[in-house]
Amino acid sequence: MQWNAPDVPDPARVHAQLIKSSSTGGAPTAAEARFYYNQLIALYSRSPSTIPDALRLFHHLPVSPNAASWTSAISALTSDPSSAASLFLSMLRRPSLPTQSTISALLKILSFSSLYLPLGLQLHSLSLKLSLSSLPFSGSALIGFYSKHRLPSDALKAFDEIPNPDEVCFAAVIVGLAQNHRPAQSLSLFHEMHAGGISSTIYSVSSAIRAAAESAALDQTRLIHAHTIVTGLNPNSIVGTALLDAYGKAGLVPDARQAFDELSCGGKANLVTWNALLSAYAQQGDATSAKQLFDEMLQRNLAPDEYTFLAILTAYSNSGLVDETQNWLNEMRTLYSVEPGIEHYSCLLGAMARAGRLDEAERFVLEMPFEPDAAVWRTLLSACMVHSNADIGRRAAGRLLELDPQDDSAYVMLAKIYSFVGRKGEMAKMWTTMRDHGVRKEGGRSWIEVAGGVHVLIAGDRQHERSSEIYAKVRELEMETGKLGYVEKGGEGVWEHSERLAVAMGLISNGGGTAADGQPALRVIKNLRICGDCHEFFKYVSRIIGRDIVVRDVNRYHRFEEGACSCKDCW
C-alpha cells in the first residue's frame, strides 16, 4: 500500500495519517518517513501554539534525525535564541553536519539581539571551516546578520567572499547598506548588479530607491523608477511605497501622490503606503491634506496605528497649531485606542515651541508620562534659541548634558542663545567649557545632486574640485542680496556654511536660468538644523535666481519661493 501525505496543511491530521500508515502494511521507508517527519516539524513550527509539538516530535522521532531534521527544529525556535543555539550545539555532537540551511536558520535567529553577536561570529568561523560561507544561501544570511547588527563593513566583506553572488546575495547587501546609511555603496552595488545582468528583486529595487532618497539623488530615483516599470516590478506595494517615500522626502508631494494613486487604484495600497503619504504631507506641514487623507483612510475601513498618528501630529506640529495637536494627541487614545508614546508627546512639545509658548512647553516636558530623552530636551533648547530665552535654555541644556555630557548641540545652542541676548561673557564661557571637556562641534554637511552625481559640501572646506568657483558664486550672491536689503548678522563664517556652498554648486553647474526657463528647484539636504541667517539668506536668493530652493534639514522641509519659506519661519 502506497503512503501519501494529505494535501492538508493541518499538522495534526498529517501526523495522524503518518502514525496510522506506520501501523499498517503501507508504512513508508525510513528515508520517506524521515522526509515526512521533517515536513511535519516544519508544519508544527508555523504557529506559536504548536511549536512545543514540533520540538516534542523532534525529540521523539522514530528515525534518526538528519541535517534537515535539525534545521527544522532549530527554525522552530525563532523566539528563543538560547534554546536554538543549544540545539545547534547538540547537533554538532552528532554525525549530521550543518548545511547552508542550518547556518542560515540560526543566523537569522541570532540577528535580533546584540547579546548573540559573539555567537554569530563563532558561527561565521564554523561556516568558513565547513566551506559554507562563500555559498550564496548561507553567505546572504551572513550579510543579513551583520547588517542587522549595524556592522555594514562586515556585511560587505561577507558579500565579497561570495565568488558568484546571485540576486538574493545582491539584494541582501543592497538592503543592508541602505538600512545602515551607506547610500552611495548601496547604489553602487545596485548598478553593479544591473551591469552584470543579474535580475532585480523587489527588495533590491526598493532599497536602492531608499538609498537614492537618503542621498538626495532625485535623478537616480527617477532612473530606478523607470527601471521598475521596464522590469515589471511596479506597481508592487513594497516598491511603490518606497517610491512614494522617496518622492515625499524630495519634497515632491505631487509625485508621491501619483505613486500612491497608482497603488491605490491597483488595490495594492496597504497601511504602510497610507502612512508614507501622510508623512510626506506632514514634513511639509500640510495639516489640511493630512487630515483629508486620514478621513479617507477611515472611509476605507483602515485602522490607524501609532505611525499614522505620528504623521498627523507631525503635520499639525510643523504648522505650529498647538490646540489642534493637543486634540489629536487626546483623541488617538480615547477614540482610536492607540496609546501615545514619547514621540507623539514630542510633537505637541514641538508645536508649543514653534508657537513660542516656552513656559508651557517646559511644564509639559516635566509633567508628561515619560522620562524626557535627549531629543525632547534638544527640541526645547532649539526653541529657546529661536525665541532667545536664556533661562529656560540654560535649564534644558543642563538636562541634555546630564544625559550625554558629550552632546555638542547643548553647548552650541546655549552659546548662541547667550550671543543673541548680549551675554557675551557667558557665551565665551560656554565655548571654553566645551573645549575643556573635549567636545567637538559637529561639522555642517550638505548634499546636492548635479547631473546625476551627488556632491557633498562641508562648511568652510575648500577641497572640492570646483571650490574657487563655488566661493566666487557665494560672494556674488552676497553682493546681490545686499542690494535687496539683506544684512548678514552671523559673522563672516556664516558665508561658508555648507548649505550656501551647496546652492552655489547647483547654480554654477547648470549655467543659470530660472523656473520660467524650465530650470528645476535646487534641492539640498543638510545634516543639521538650518541656521536663521541662512534661512533668511535663501529667501533673498530665491528672488534673485527666480527658482525655488528646497532644503531638507534635520527638522523639516523648507521651500524658499519668491522671498518666502513654506515653514512660515517656524522650524
C-alpha positions in Angstrom: 0.0 0.0 0.0 1.5 3.3 -1.0 1.5 6.0 1.7 0.7 9.6 0.6 0.8 12.7 2.7 -2.5 14.5 2.5 -2.7 17.9 0.9 -4.0 19.5 4.1 -1.7 21.9 5.9 -3.1 20.8 9.3 -0.1 19.2 11.2 -2.4 17.2 13.5 -4.1 15.5 10.5 -0.8 14.9 8.8 0.6 13.4 12.0 -2.4 11.2 12.5 -2.2 9.7 9.0 1.6 9.2 9.3 1.1 7.2 12.6 -1.8 5.3 11.1 0.1 4.3 8.0 3.1 3.3 10.0 0.9 0.7 11.9 -0.4 -0.8 8.7 1.1 -2.7 5.8 1.7 0.5 3.8 4.3 2.1 6.1 6.8 4.4 4.4 10.5 3.5 4.2 12.9 5.1 6.7 14.0 7.7 4.2 10.4 8.5 3.3 9.4 8.6 7.0 12.3 11.0 7.8 11.2 13.3 5.0 7.6 13.3 6.1 8.5 13.9 9.8 10.8 16.8 8.8 7.9 18.3 6.9 5.6 17.7 9.9 8.1 19.5 12.2 8.0 22.5 9.8 4.2 22.4 9.8 4.0 22.4 13.5 6.5 25.3 13.6 4.3 27.6 11.6 2.1 28.5 14.6 3.4 29.7 18.0 0.8 27.5 19.7 2.1 24.3 18.1 5.9 24.9 18.4 6.1 22.8 21.6 4.6 19.9 19.5 7.3 20.5 16.8 10.0 20.1 19.4 8.3 17.2 21.1 8.1 15.4 17.8 11.7 16.1 17.0 12.9 14.6 20.3 10.8 11.5 19.8 11.5 10.8 16.1 11.1 7.1 15.3 14.0 7.5 12.8 17.5 9.1 13.2 17.4 12.8 12.5 19.3 14.1 9.6 20.5 17.7 8.9 17.1 18.7 7.6 15.5 17.4 10.8 17.9 19.5 13.0 17.3 22.5 10.8 13.6 22.3 11.0 13.8 22.0 14.8 16.2 25.0 15.1 14.0 27.1 12.8 11.1 26.4 15.2 12.9 28.3 18.0 12.8 31.8 16.3 11.7 33.5 19.5 14.2 31.6 21.7 17.8 32.2 20.5 19.4 30.5 23.6 17.5 27.2 23.0 18.2 27.4 19.3 21.9 27.7 20.0 21.8 24.8 22.5 20.1 22.6 19.9 22.7 23.6 17.4 25.5 22.6 19.8 23.7 19.2 20.3 23.7 18.8 16.5 27.5 19.3 16.4 27.9 16.3 18.7 26.0 14.1 16.3 27.0 12.7 12.9 24.9 15.2 10.9 26.9 18.2 9.8 25.3 21.6 9.5 24.2 22.7 6.0 23.7 26.1 4.4 20.1 25.9 5.6 21.1 25.2 9.2 23.6 28.0 9.3 21.1 30.4 7.7 18.3 29.5 10.1 20.5 30.0 13.2 22.0 33.3 11.9 18.5 34.7 11.3 17.5 33.8 14.9 20.7 35.4 16.3 20.2 38.6 14.4 17.6 40.2 16.7 19.7 40.9 19.8 23.3 42.2 20.3 23.7 39.7 23.0 24.1 37.0 20.4 26.7 38.8 18.3 29.6 36.8 19.7 27.8 33.5 19.0 27.1 34.7 15.4 30.8 35.4 14.9 31.6 31.9 16.1 29.0 30.5 13.6 30.7 32.5 10.8 34.0 30.9 11.8 32.4 27.4 11.7 30.9 28.2 8.3 34.4 29.1 7.0 35.7 25.7 8.2 32.8 23.9 6.5 33.3 25.9 3.3 29.7 27.2 3.6 30.3 31.0 4.0 31.1 31.5 0.3 27.9 29.8 -0.9 25.0 32.1 -1.8 22.4 30.9 0.7 24.5 30.9 3.8 26.5 33.9 2.5 23.4 36.0 2.1 22.4 35.0 5.7 25.8 36.3 6.9 25.2 39.6 5.1 21.8 39.9 6.8 23.3 39.0 10.2 26.0 41.7 10.1 23.6 44.3 8.6 21.1 43.8 11.5 23.9 44.1 14.0 24.8 47.5 12.4 28.1 46.2 11.0 27.8 47.2 7.3 31.6 46.9 6.6 31.5 43.3 7.8 28.4 42.7 5.7 30.2 44.0 2.7 33.2 41.7 3.5 30.8 38.7 3.7 29.4 39.7 0.3 32.9 40.0 -1.2 33.7 36.4 -0.1 30.9 35.0 -2.4 32.5 34.3 -5.8 29.2 34.1 -7.7 26.6 36.2 -5.9 23.1 35.8 -7.1 20.1 38.2 -6.9 19.4 37.2 -3.3 23.0 38.0 -2.3 22.9 41.3 -4.0 19.5 42.1 -2.5 20.8 41.3 1.0 23.8 43.6 0.7 21.9 46.4 -1.0 19.3 46.3 1.7 21.8 46.1 4.5 23.9 49.0 3.3 20.8 51.2 2.7 19.5 50.4 6.2 22.9 51.3 7.7 23.0 54.6 6.0 25.6 53.7 3.3 23.6 55.0 0.4 26.5 55.5 -2.0 27.7 51.9 -1.6 24.2 50.6 -1.8 23.5 52.4 -5.1 26.9 51.4 -6.5 26.2 47.7 -5.9 22.7 48.0 -7.4 24.3 49.4 -10.6 27.0 46.6 -10.4 24.2 44.0 -10.2 22.4 45.6 -13.1 25.5 45.8 -15.2 26.3 42.1 -14.5 22.9 41.1 -15.9 21.6 39.9 -12.6 17.9 40.3 -12.1 16.5 42.9 -9.7 14.1 41.9 -7.0 11.5 44.0 -5.2 13.9 44.1 -2.2 17.0 45.3 -4.1 15.0 47.9 -6.0 13.1 49.2 -3.0 16.3 49.5 -1.0 18.1 51.2 -3.9 15.3 53.7 -4.0 15.7 54.3 -0.3 19.4 54.9 -0.8 18.8 57.4 -3.5 16.3 59.2 -1.4 18.7 59.4 1.6 21.5 60.8 -0.6 19.3 63.4 -2.3 19.8 61.7 -5.7 16.5 62.6 -7.3 17.7 61.7 -10.8 18.7 58.3 -9.5 15.3 57.8 -8.0 13.7 58.6 -11.4 16.0 56.2 -13.2 15.3 53.4 -10.8 11.6 54.2 -11.1 11.8 53.8 -14.9 13.7 50.5 -14.3 10.9 49.2 -12.1 8.4 49.8 -14.9 10.6 48.2 -17.6 11.2 45.1 -15.4 7.5 44.8 -14.3 8.4 45.3 -10.6 6.0 48.2 -10.3 3.2 48.5 -9.3 4.1 46.5 -6.2 3.3 47.5 -2.7 6.9 47.4 -1.5 8.4 49.1 -4.5 5.6 51.6 -4.9 5.7 52.6 -1.2 9.5 53.1 -1.5 8.9 55.4 -4.5 6.2 57.3 -2.7 8.5 57.8 0.3 11.4 58.8 -1.9 9.4 61.5 -3.7 8.0 62.7 -0.4 11.5 63.0 1.1 12.5 65.0 -2.0 9.6 67.4 -1.3 7.8 66.3 -4.5 4.4 65.7 -2.9 2.5 65.6 -6.2 4.8 62.8 -7.4 4.3 61.0 -4.1 0.6 61.3 -4.5 0.8 59.9 -8.0 2.7 56.9 -6.8 0.1 56.4 -4.1 -2.8 56.7 -6.5 -1.3 54.0 -8.8 -1.1 51.6 -5.8 -4.5 52.5 -4.6 -6.2 52.0 -7.9 -4.5 48.7 -8.2 -5.7 47.6 -4.8 -2.1 47.4 -3.5 -2.0 50.3 -1.1 -1.7 49.0 2.5 -1.5 50.8 5.8 2.3 51.4 5.3 1.5 53.1 2.0 -1.1 55.4 3.5 1.3 56.3 6.3 4.0 57.1 3.9 1.9 59.6 2.1 0.7 61.1 5.4 4.4 61.5 6.3 5.0 63.3 3.0 2.3 65.8 3.9 3.5 66.0 7.5 7.0 67.0 6.5 5.6 69.9 4.5 3.4 71.0 7.5 0.4 70.4 5.3 -2.1 69.6 8.0 -5.1 70.1 5.7 -4.1 67.4 3.2 -3.0 65.1 6.0 -6.5 65.4 7.7 -8.2 64.8 4.4 -6.2 61.7 3.8 -6.8 60.5 7.3 -10.6 60.8 6.8 -10.2 58.9 3.5 -8.4 56.1 5.4 -11.4 55.8 7.8 -13.8 55.6 4.9 -11.8 52.7 3.6 -12.1 51.0 7.0 -8.4 51.1 7.6 -7.5 51.2 11.3 -4.9 53.9 12.0 -1.8 52.8 14.0 0.9 54.7 16.0 2.7 55.7 12.8 -0.5 57.1 11.3 -0.9 59.4 14.4 2.8 60.3 14.4 2.4 61.6 10.9 -0.8 63.5 11.7 0.7 65.0 14.9 3.9 66.0 12.9 1.8 67.8 10.3 0.0 69.9 12.9 3.2 70.4 14.9 5.1 71.6 11.9 2.2 74.1 11.3 2.6 75.4 14.9 -1.1 74.5 15.7 -0.9 73.8 19.4 -4.6 73.3 20.3 -5.2 71.0 17.3 -2.1 69.0 18.1 -3.3 68.6 21.7 -6.7 67.4 20.4 -5.2 64.8 18.2 -3.0 63.6 21.0 -6.0 63.1 23.2 -8.2 61.5 20.5 -5.7 58.9 19.4 -6.2 57.2 22.8 -9.9 58.0 23.5 -11.3 57.5 20.0 -8.9 55.1 18.4 -7.4 53.1 21.3 -3.9 53.8 20.2 -1.6 54.5 23.1 0.7 57.6 22.5 4.5 57.2 23.0 7.1 59.7 23.8 7.5 60.6 20.1 3.8 61.6 20.0 4.2 63.8 23.0 7.2 65.3 21.4 5.0 66.6 18.5 2.9 68.6 21.0 6.1 69.9 22.5 7.3 70.9 19.1 4.1 72.8 18.4 4.4 74.7 21.7 8.0 75.5 20.9 7.2 76.8 17.4 4.4 79.0 18.9 6.8 80.5 21.4 4.9 79.1 24.4 8.1 78.1 26.1 7.0 78.2 29.8 4.1 76.0 28.9 6.5 73.7 26.9 8.8 73.3 29.8 6.0 72.4 32.2 4.7 69.9 29.6 8.1 68.2 29.4 8.3 67.9 33.2 4.8 66.6 33.6 4.4 64.2 30.6 4.1 60.5 31.5 7.6 59.6 30.1 11.1 60.3 31.2 12.3 63.0 28.8 15.0 61.8 26.5 17.8 63.8 24.7 15.6 64.5 21.7 12.9 66.1 23.9 15.4 68.4 25.7 17.0 69.3 22.4 13.7 70.3 20.9 13.1 72.6 23.9 16.6 74.0 23.7 16.3 74.7 20.0 13.1 76.6 20.6 14.9 78.7 23.2 17.5 79.5 20.6 14.8 80.7 18.1 13.0 82.8 20.8 16.1 83.9 22.6 15.1 82.5 26.0 18.3 82.1 28.0 16.7 81.0 31.3 14.8 78.0 30.0 17.6 77.4 27.5 20.1 77.0 30.3 17.9 74.5 32.2 17.2 72.5 29.0 20.9 72.4 28.1 21.7 71.2 31.7 19.3 68.3 31.4 20.6 67.5 28.0 24.2 67.3 29.2 23.2 65.2 32.2 22.0 62.6 29.6 25.0 63.0 27.4 28.0 65.1 28.5 29.4 64.9 25.0 26.4 66.3 23.2 27.8 69.2 21.2 24.4 70.7 20.4 23.8 71.6 24.0 27.0 73.8 24.1 26.5 75.3 20.7 22.8 76.2 21.0 23.2 77.7 24.5 26.3 79.7 23.4 24.2 81.1 20.5 21.4 82.0 22.9 23.8 83.9 25.1 25.1 85.6 22.0 21.6 86.6 20.9 20.7 88.2 24.2 24.1 90.0 24.5 25.6 87.9 27.3 29.0 87.6 25.6 30.8 86.6 28.8 28.6 83.6 29.3 28.9 82.8 25.6 32.7 82.7 25.8 32.5 80.6 29.0 30.3 78.0 27.2 32.8 77.7 24.3 35.7 77.3 26.9 33.8 74.7 28.8 33.1 72.8 25.6 36.7 72.8 24.7 37.9 71.8 28.2 35.5 68.8 28.1 36.9 67.7 24.8 33.6 68.1 22.9 33.9 69.0 19.3 31.1 70.7 17.3 29.7 68.5 14.6 30.6 70.0 11.2 27.9 71.1 8.8 27.4 69.0 5.7 25.1 69.4 2.8 24.3 67.3 -0.3 23.1 68.4 -3.7 22.6 66.3 -6.9 24.1 67.7 -10.1 23.9 65.9 -13.4 23.1 62.6 -11.7 26.0 62.8 -9.2 25.7 63.7 -5.6 28.2 66.3 -4.2 29.0 66.7 -0.5 29.8 70.2 0.7 31.4 70.7 4.1 31.3 74.0 5.9 34.4 76.1 5.4 36.0 73.3 3.3 38.0 74.2 0.2 38.9 70.7 -1.0 36.1 70.4 -3.6 37.5 70.4 -7.1 35.3 73.5 -8.0 36.0 75.3 -4.7 37.1 78.6 -6.3 34.0 78.8 -8.5 31.7 77.9 -5.5 33.1 80.5 -3.2 33.1 83.1 -6.0 29.4 82.4 -6.6 28.7 82.7 -2.8 30.3 86.2 -2.8 28.3 87.2 -5.9 25.1 86.2 -4.1 26.3 88.1 -1.0 26.5 91.3 -3.1 23.2 90.7 -4.9 21.3 90.0 -1.7 22.8 93.1 -0.1 21.4 95.2 -2.8 17.9 93.9 -1.9 18.4 94.8 1.8 19.8 91.6 3.2 22.1 92.2 6.2 24.3 89.4 7.5 24.2 89.1 11.3 26.0 85.9 11.9 29.6 87.0 11.1 32.0 86.1 8.3 31.9 82.4 8.9 28.2 82.1 8.0 29.1 82.7 4.4 30.9 79.4 4.4 28.0 77.3 5.7 27.6 74.1 3.8 24.0 74.8 2.6 25.2 78.0 0.9 28.1 76.2 -0.8 25.6 73.5 -2.0 23.3 76.1 -3.5 26.3 77.8 -5.2 27.4 74.4 -6.6 23.9 73.9 -8.0 23.9 77.4 -9.7 27.4 77.1 -11.3 26.6 73.7 -12.7 23.6 74.5 -14.8 24.5 77.8 -16.4 21.8 79.8 -14.8 18.2 80.1 -15.9 15.0 80.5 -14.0 11.9 78.4 -13.3 10.3 80.1 -16.3 13.2 78.6 -18.5 12.4 75.1 -17.2 15.0 75.0 -14.5 14.0 72.7 -11.6 14.3 73.7 -7.9 17.6 73.4 -6.2 17.4 70.6 -3.7 19.7 70.4 -0.7 19.9 68.1 2.3 21.7 69.2 5.4 22.8 67.1 8.4 22.0 69.9 10.9 19.3 72.4 11.5 19.5 75.3 9.0 20.5 78.5 10.9 18.5 81.6 11.0 21.0 83.5 8.9 21.0 81.0 6.0 17.2 80.7 6.2 16.8 84.5 5.7 19.5 84.5 3.1 17.8 81.9 0.9 14.6 83.9 0.9 16.5 86.7 -0.9 18.4 84.2 -3.1 15.1 82.7 -4.3 14.0 86.1 -5.5 17.4 86.8 -7.3 17.6 83.5 -9.2 13.9 83.1 -9.9 14.0 79.5 -8.8 12.8 77.6 -5.8 15.3 76.3 -3.2 14.3 73.2 -1.2 16.3 72.5 1.9 15.7 69.3 4.0 17.4 69.9 7.3 17.3 67.6 10.4 13.9 69.1 11.5 11.8 69.6 8.4 11.5 70.8 4.8 11.9 74.4 3.7 10.8 75.5 0.3 12.0 79.0 -0.5 9.9 80.6 -3.2 9.9 84.3 -4.3 11.2 85.5 -1.0 9.2 83.4 1.4 9.6 80.0 3.1 7.0 77.3 3.4 7.7 76.8 7.1 6.5 80.4 7.7 9.7 81.0 9.8 8.7 78.3 12.2 11.1 75.4 12.4 
